[in-house]
């Protein structure tokens, strides 16, 4: 199995209107594929927050593959 870093991100505005990205939760997930890792992270996030939909607390899921250095967006609640 591979280990994927999965983060749940929320974009928030400060008192001057500037947007900032805030990490709501981060997980190191062991899985056989990226899609499986994200699914497991979503399940764990919802379990910890006691919700059925992770988009209540986060706008996007960000992930890093074991061999990749760059980040990519998997899901964006705005779409």
C-alpha positions as CSV (number, residue, x, y, z in Angstrom):
1,X,0.0,0.0,0.0
2,X,1.0,3.6,-0.6
3,X,0.6,6.5,1.8
4,X,-1.2,9.6,0.6
5,X,-1.4,13.0,2.3
6,X,-5.0,14.3,2.2
7,X,-6.0,17.7,3.5
8,X,-9.4,19.4,3.8
9,X,-9.3,23.1,3.0
10,X,-11.7,25.9,3.8
11,X,-11.2,29.4,2.2
12,X,-12.0,32.1,4.8
13,X,-12.0,35.9,4.7
14,X,-10.2,38.0,7.3
15,X,-11.6,41.3,8.6
16,X,-10.1,43.1,5.6
17,X,-11.7,40.9,3.1
18,X,-8.6,39.0,2.1
19,X,-9.0,35.3,1.5
20,X,-6.9,32.7,3.3
21,X,-6.8,28.9,3.0
22,X,-7.3,27.2,6.3
23,X,-6.6,23.5,6.7
24,X,-9.6,21.9,8.5
25,X,-8.0,18.4,8.8
26,X,-5.1,16.4,7.5
27,X,-4.7,12.7,7.1
28,X,-2.0,10.3,6.1
29,X,-4.0,7.5,4.5
30,X,-2.7,4.1,3.4
31,X,-4.5,3.0,0.3
32,X,-3.9,1.1,-3.0
33,X,-5.0,4.1,-5.1
34,X,-5.6,7.9,-4.9
35,X,-9.3,7.6,-5.2
36,X,-9.4,5.0,-2.4
37,X,-7.2,7.3,-0.2
38,X,-9.6,10.3,-0.8
39,X,-12.6,8.2,-0.1
40,X,-11.1,6.9,3.2
41,X,-10.1,10.4,4.2
42,X,-13.6,11.7,3.5
43,X,-15.1,8.9,5.6
44,X,-12.7,9.7,8.5
45,X,-13.3,13.4,8.3
46,X,-17.0,12.9,8.4
47,X,-16.7,10.5,11.3
48,X,-14.6,12.9,13.3
49,X,-16.8,15.9,12.7
50,X,-20.1,13.9,13.1
51,X,-21.4,14.9,9.7
52,X,-22.5,13.1,6.5
53,X,-21.1,15.7,4.1
54,X,-17.5,17.0,4.4
55,X,-18.4,20.1,2.4
56,X,-20.1,21.6,5.5
57,X,-16.6,22.2,6.9
58,X,-14.3,22.4,3.8
59,X,-14.4,23.8,0.3
60,X,-11.9,21.4,-1.3
61,X,-9.8,18.3,-0.8
62,X,-6.1,18.6,-1.5
63,X,-3.9,15.6,-1.9
64,X,-0.3,14.7,-2.4
65,X,0.7,11.4,-3.9
66,X,3.7,9.5,-2.4
67,X,5.9,10.3,-5.4
68,X,4.5,13.6,-6.4
69,X,5.6,16.9,-4.9
70,X,3.0,19.2,-6.4
71,X,-0.5,19.5,-5.0
72,X,-3.7,19.1,-7.0
73,X,-7.3,19.8,-6.4
74,X,-9.6,16.8,-6.3
75,X,-12.8,18.4,-5.4
76,X,-14.1,21.9,-5.1
77,X,-17.5,22.5,-3.6
78,X,-17.9,25.6,-5.7
79,X,-18.2,23.6,-8.9
